Amino acid sequence: MSEVTAPAGTDISPPPQRAVRAAYASALSATVGFIPLHAVWALGIPLWADKDKFRDWYAEGGGPYLLVLSGLALLGGVLALSLVRSWGLVFPRWVPLMAGRRVPPRMLAGTAFAVSVFLLLYTVWAAIQTVVQWNDDSVFSSWITIYGIPQFLVWAIGLLIAARSYRRRTTRGL
């Protein structure tokens, strides 16, 4: 992990190790934790699913839906890392029209907080739905939430910790 450097003319301190670990845990949960299983399903493989129900669900657009969710998870991983990397302070040169400009700290922190809250609310909803609907009537095995709920908690809480650190480091004096 390279050191985060602040834009010229600013005095932004590097993120504490706790925030860096939280951001990387969040990014890994979003990508390595979420994408592989959803990619398997997006490819039409009914792993831990009722084959007949999966076939119908997949035919009704399940594959493209999961590809979109996987893309959003990838963006979630980039968001988490941007909170502790230099490209969360200054847009990198490969970003059209924005290269070299300072990233608006409130926009980035606000986005991270909003995504974290959404993920936490979704996790609570999923846990409740799992308890209420624990049966064999769904497309996917109810046991998948035993994996999914902790994974979403790591994603959300890691993002929250990294966002809080980022906000503290970048919004002083703004």
C-alpha positions as CSV (number, residue, x, y, z in Angstrom):
1,M,0.0,0.0,0.0
2,S,1.5,3.3,-1.0
3,E,1.4,6.3,1.2
4,V,-1.4,8.8,0.6
5,T,-0.1,12.1,-0.4
6,A,-2.1,15.3,-0.1
7,P,-2.6,17.7,-3.0
8,A,0.0,20.5,-3.2
9,G,-0.8,23.4,-0.9
10,T,-2.9,21.3,1.6
11,D,-2.0,19.8,4.9
12,I,-4.1,16.6,4.8
13,S,-2.7,13.9,7.0
14,P,-2.4,10.3,5.9
15,P,-5.1,7.9,6.9
16,P,-4.6,6.0,10.1
17,Q,-3.8,2.3,9.7
18,R,-7.3,1.4,11.2
19,A,-9.0,3.3,8.3
20,V,-6.7,1.7,5.7
21,R,-7.4,-1.8,7.0
22,A,-11.2,-1.0,7.1
23,A,-11.1,0.4,3.5
24,Y,-9.3,-2.6,2.2
25,A,-11.6,-5.0,4.1
26,S,-14.6,-3.2,2.6
27,A,-13.1,-3.3,-0.9
28,L,-12.3,-7.0,-0.6
29,S,-15.8,-7.7,0.7
30,A,-17.3,-5.8,-2.1
31,T,-15.2,-7.5,-4.8
32,V,-13.8,-10.8,-3.7
33,G,-16.7,-11.5,-1.4
34,F,-19.6,-10.4,-3.6
35,I,-18.6,-10.6,-7.2
36,P,-17.5,-14.3,-7.7
37,L,-20.7,-15.9,-6.4
38,H,-22.9,-13.4,-8.3
39,A,-20.9,-13.9,-11.4
40,V,-21.5,-17.6,-11.2
41,W,-25.2,-16.9,-11.1
42,A,-25.0,-14.3,-13.8
43,L,-23.4,-17.0,-16.0
44,G,-26.5,-19.1,-15.5
45,I,-25.0,-21.6,-13.0
46,P,-27.6,-22.4,-10.3
47,L,-25.1,-22.9,-7.4
48,W,-27.1,-23.1,-4.1
49,A,-30.3,-22.5,-6.0
50,D,-33.4,-24.4,-7.0
51,K,-32.6,-25.3,-10.6
52,D,-36.2,-25.0,-11.9
53,K,-36.9,-21.7,-10.1
54,F,-33.4,-20.4,-11.1
55,R,-34.1,-21.2,-14.8
56,D,-37.3,-19.1,-14.7
57,W,-35.7,-16.3,-12.7
58,Y,-32.7,-16.2,-15.0
59,A,-34.9,-16.1,-18.1
60,E,-36.7,-13.1,-16.7
61,G,-33.5,-11.0,-16.6
62,G,-31.6,-12.4,-13.6
63,G,-28.3,-12.6,-15.4
64,P,-28.1,-8.9,-16.5
65,Y,-29.4,-7.9,-13.1
66,L,-26.5,-9.7,-11.4
67,L,-24.0,-8.2,-13.9
68,V,-25.2,-4.7,-12.9
69,L,-25.0,-5.6,-9.2
70,S,-21.4,-6.9,-9.7
71,G,-20.5,-3.7,-11.5
72,L,-21.9,-1.7,-8.6
73,A,-19.9,-3.9,-6.2
74,L,-16.8,-3.1,-8.1
75,L,-17.6,0.6,-7.9
76,G,-18.1,0.1,-4.1
77,G,-14.6,-1.4,-3.9
78,V,-13.2,1.6,-5.7
79,L,-15.1,3.9,-3.5
80,A,-13.7,2.3,-0.3
81,L,-10.1,2.5,-1.6
82,S,-10.5,6.1,-2.7
83,L,-11.0,7.1,0.9
84,V,-7.5,6.0,1.8
85,R,-5.6,6.5,-1.5
86,S,-4.3,9.6,-3.2
87,W,-6.9,9.4,-5.9
88,G,-9.5,10.2,-3.3
89,L,-7.8,13.5,-2.8
90,V,-6.9,14.4,-6.4
91,F,-8.4,13.0,-9.5
92,P,-5.9,10.8,-11.3
93,R,-4.6,11.7,-14.8
94,W,-6.8,9.1,-16.5
95,V,-10.1,10.8,-15.4
96,P,-11.3,12.9,-18.3
97,L,-11.8,16.6,-17.7
98,M,-11.0,16.2,-14.0
99,A,-7.4,15.1,-13.9
100,G,-5.3,16.9,-11.4
101,R,-8.3,18.6,-9.7
102,R,-9.1,18.2,-6.1
103,V,-11.8,15.7,-5.3
104,P,-14.7,17.4,-3.5
105,P,-14.2,15.9,0.0
106,R,-17.8,16.3,1.1
107,M,-19.1,14.7,-2.1
108,L,-16.8,11.6,-1.6
109,A,-17.5,11.3,2.1
110,G,-21.2,11.8,1.6
111,T,-21.3,9.1,-1.1
112,A,-19.4,6.7,1.2
113,F,-21.7,7.4,4.2
114,A,-24.8,7.0,2.0
115,V,-23.6,3.7,0.5
116,S,-22.7,2.4,4.0
117,V,-26.1,3.3,5.4
118,F,-27.8,1.7,2.5
119,L,-25.8,-1.5,2.9
120,L,-26.5,-1.6,6.6
121,L,-30.2,-1.2,6.0
122,Y,-30.2,-3.8,3.3
123,T,-28.4,-6.2,5.6
124,V,-31.0,-5.7,8.4
125,W,-33.8,-6.2,5.8
126,A,-32.1,-9.4,4.4
127,A,-31.7,-10.8,7.9
128,I,-35.3,-10.2,8.8
129,Q,-36.5,-11.6,5.4
130,T,-34.4,-14.7,6.0
131,V,-35.9,-15.4,9.4
132,V,-39.5,-14.6,8.2
133,Q,-39.2,-16.6,4.9
134,W,-36.9,-19.4,5.9
135,N,-38.2,-22.1,3.6
136,D,-37.6,-23.9,0.3
137,D,-39.9,-21.5,-1.8
138,S,-37.3,-19.1,-2.9
139,V,-34.9,-19.3,-5.8
140,F,-31.8,-19.3,-3.7
141,S,-31.1,-21.3,-0.6
142,S,-31.8,-19.4,2.6
143,W,-28.4,-20.6,3.8
144,I,-26.7,-18.2,1.4
145,T,-27.5,-15.4,3.9
146,I,-25.3,-17.1,6.5
147,Y,-22.5,-16.1,4.1
148,G,-24.0,-12.8,2.8
149,I,-24.9,-11.1,6.0
150,P,-21.4,-11.1,7.6
151,Q,-20.0,-10.1,4.2
152,F,-22.3,-7.1,3.8
153,L,-21.5,-6.1,7.4
154,V,-17.8,-6.1,6.7
155,W,-18.4,-4.1,3.5
156,A,-20.7,-1.5,5.2
157,I,-18.8,-1.1,8.5
158,G,-15.4,-0.9,6.8
159,L,-16.7,1.7,4.4
160,L,-18.2,3.7,7.4
161,I,-14.9,3.7,9.3
162,A,-12.9,4.7,6.2
163,A,-15.4,7.5,5.4
164,R,-15.3,8.8,8.9
165,S,-11.5,9.0,8.8
166,Y,-11.6,10.6,5.3
167,R,-14.1,13.2,6.4
168,R,-12.1,14.1,9.5
169,R,-8.9,14.4,7.5
170,T,-10.2,16.4,4.6
171,T,-13.0,18.7,5.7
172,R,-11.1,20.7,8.4
173,G,-11.2,24.3,7.5
174,L,-13.7,23.8,4.6
